[in-house]
Amino acid sequence: MKNAPASYQPTKGAITKNYASDTTRLPPRLQRLARALLRGACTIRDLIDVIPSNNPAEYISRLREAYGLTIFCERVSFKTVDGNNSWHGKYHLTADDREKLTAILNGRADT
């Protein structure tokens, strides 16, 4: 794996509290994520296709941090094709989260 140049400073993404009242500045991936979550519970596998990203949990984290959302993650158990026990995440919005995300997408967030 390549190392990042010394001048590289990683960021937490394109959103901060300043973007809470301006959804035109909410990155398209986060807009798609928000809309998907508003349609109903989403598994990680669902979100990989929606965003698209190999790490949807990072984008969930960005929404949580920027807007004070809860966004629950349920652990769903399953057996792998090799017969091993495993689990994946399934994300759910609270009623409060639904109101906040709807307001964010409609440009009237108050955070």
Steps between C-alpha positions, in 0.01 A plus 500: 500500500627848415558751773328836476724800427619690807284798405181290491256582778202263516163662563176362637330571172327787335242571768518690825242668722516796258332291231200412713290784358618470139419165340634621168838454666412156636707267281303284255603176676357626828182615326457150350574343839247722677230422243568126524474508880174694478354225279562243775759284674811436290768235524863576431465307177208721394699813576807385306282514189323825592797719590718327333781440747691212651454655844141624549554505878733799452222696330252400772754634750524829310123548514494414871777745586386791283132490591483330840315198364472168683463257205485162674699205366343159554726195480347243266648152535550271202709205381765562237526283189770309692260427786658746746290719728525869420295819513437816303352834597147620426443872557175646636393860555324617813187714462710804597765406241228476233382852580853639498599330173180613330570856612862477383400377156232770474747773595358589838736335749531676836821342634 
